[in-house]
Amino acid sequence: MKAEFVRSAADPKDFLRDGLPQMAFAGRSNVGKSSVINRLVGRRNLAYVGATPGKTTQINYFKVDGKAWLVDLPGYGYAKVSRTEKERWGRLMERYFQDEGDILTVGVLIVDARHKPTADDVTMHGWFRESGCPEIVIANKLDKLKAREVEANLALIRQTLEMVDDEPLVPFSAEKGTGREQLIGLLEAACAK
């Protein structure tokens, strides 16, 4: 999978609207979203991994294999960002979902496999649902769980997000690559529709 950074959008006028499929990645600021993206495309530093969470402050567009957009949405829920900045991110995200609803192909919500999804995760899940696009939920940081904890944690994620049985929940480890092939298959299937 080849990917290249093309543009950041801090304002709706900068959103890309070229008709190519868009795969939007969202997650809490410290959930490892950049690490998941980097693992997915097989690059160490395509998406910026910061020492402190909350570094993605704009909507970043990466062209994948010349035929689709990987859209890195700003992380949410990080306490050390000013209220004004959080509100700006929120407005930008709302505009993206309102504006891009017709070309948003698939949403990828990244949650922490170790914990119950937060209220912000539930809100983001609702935005993906309201957009009408299919959604894939990634339970990242799988490598931090003991094997006996995995099933119960995945069940809690499904229950909290009120997921139906056919909605994909991918156990994932950005650290080890677990779940990468499954995610690629789901994204390719969504973009082919």
PyMOL commands that set and color helices and strands:
alter all, ss='L'
color gray80, all
select helices_A, chain A and resi 12-14+33-41+83-100+119-131+142-144+147-160+180-192
alter helices_A, ss='H'
color red, helices_A
select strands_A, chain A and resi 3-9+22-27+59-64+68-72+104-112+135-140+169-171
alter strands_A, ss='S'
color yellow, strands_A
deselect
rebuild
show_as cartoon
